[in-house]
Amino acid sequence: MEKKRQRNHFRYNQNVKQKWVEPGCCGLFFTCNGNEKQAVREAYNVIEQALEAWKEKGLLEGVDSDGAVSEKESSDQEDVADLVKRFCDQARSNKRNVEKRKIWQRPTGANNCLFFVLKDVKVEKIYDFVDFLVEMVLSKRCCRFLQRVWPVEKTCRVDMVELDTEVSRLISRHFYPNKDGKWPTYMFEFKARNNDSLGKSDVMDMVLLALKQLAPDSHVSLDNPTIAILVQIVHKSVMLSCIEHFITRRKLSLHYKE
């Protein structure tokens, strides 16, 4: 009885499983139709297929080939026993080595919401990769459980000060005049899941103020905006995106319109 009481006393100090996406992440945000277990498998398959096709087209930069070249160069200097031992050690550690993963699923804390971080896709290429993935999925019609996918350029905490800073950075990166001096039009999209601490009107006022200061010649267009500014609150994380031609592409749906 004394041992049980002692264990319960220190239970608060045990590790707690994280249930939200940490700040500073870039990745893919999927929604699914309710069967999350099957949707996760489908997401992994779709992402892996898209990564492989992207790699074949030479669009992946700086991809590590798992040390194949260095192994070949060093094999001449090793005897057979050392080579076998090294490969055995490598085989044992591959399953435990998180750094070798190319795709990480992060917990969102919300039902039917999946978030994945891709090691080989940098933040500058995340929009291009999602465009490529959506085009591939629609051509093959290979999604059954996944509904939509959005590129997430940056995640941050649910905090107005931090959100204001990240939104200003996002707008300054995406809003600038083209060669003809014309500024892009925009629309604002807001969605909150499992969190009601920030209201849509407050976030929208903050985004409009940043646009007025950083892109004063940009105007609203609800029918066919050049850029859609997405602010999605999922549990304890905010996911930020600036997506081009969002409406004409049916908000990046992974299914053809019936």
C-alpha positions, 0 to 999 in steps of 0.5 A: 500500500505504501509503495502504491501511494508513493507511485501515485504521489510522483505521477504528476512528474511522468511524461505526458504524451504531446497532443498538439503540433509544436510551433515552427513546423512546416508540413501538410494538413489533411482532413479525413472523413472519420476513419482516421486509422485508414486515413493515416495509412492512405496519407503515408502512401500518397505522400510517399508516392508523391515524394518518389515522383518528385524525386524522379523529376529532380525537384527534390534538392539535397536529398540524402541517399542514406550514405550509399556513396560514402559506404561504397568509398569506405568499403575498400578500406574495411575487411569483411568482418568490420563490414558485416558488423557495421551493417548489422549495427546499422540495421539494428539502429535504423528502426530506432533512428528517428532522424532517418524518417522522411515523414513524421506524423504530429498529433493535432488534438482534433478528430479527423485532422492529420498533420505531417512534417516532410524532411526532404521538402523545405518551406520554400517548396511546400506549396509546389509539393502540395500542388504536385500531390493534388494533381497526382491524386486527382489523376489517379483517383487514389484517395478514399478517406482523405478529403482535403490537404493544405500546405502549412507554411508555419505553425505557432502558439494560440497567442495574439502577439505571436500570431500577429508577428507570424502573419506580418511575416507571411504577408510580407513574403507573399504580397508584392506587385507583379511585373505590371505593378499590379498587387494580388487580390486576397480573401481571408479564411478562418477555421477553429477546431477544439479551441474558442479562445480566439474569435474570427473577427479579432483575427480578421481585424489583425490580418486586415491591419497587417495587409493595410500596412504591408500591402495597401494596394491589395483588395478583397476578392471573394470570387477569384482571389489571387491569394487566400490567407488561411488561419486555422486553429487546431487545439493549441496550434495555429496553422498559417498558409497563403495559397494561390488560386484557392477557390478555383481549385475547390479549396484543394479537395482531393476528390473530383466534383460529382 
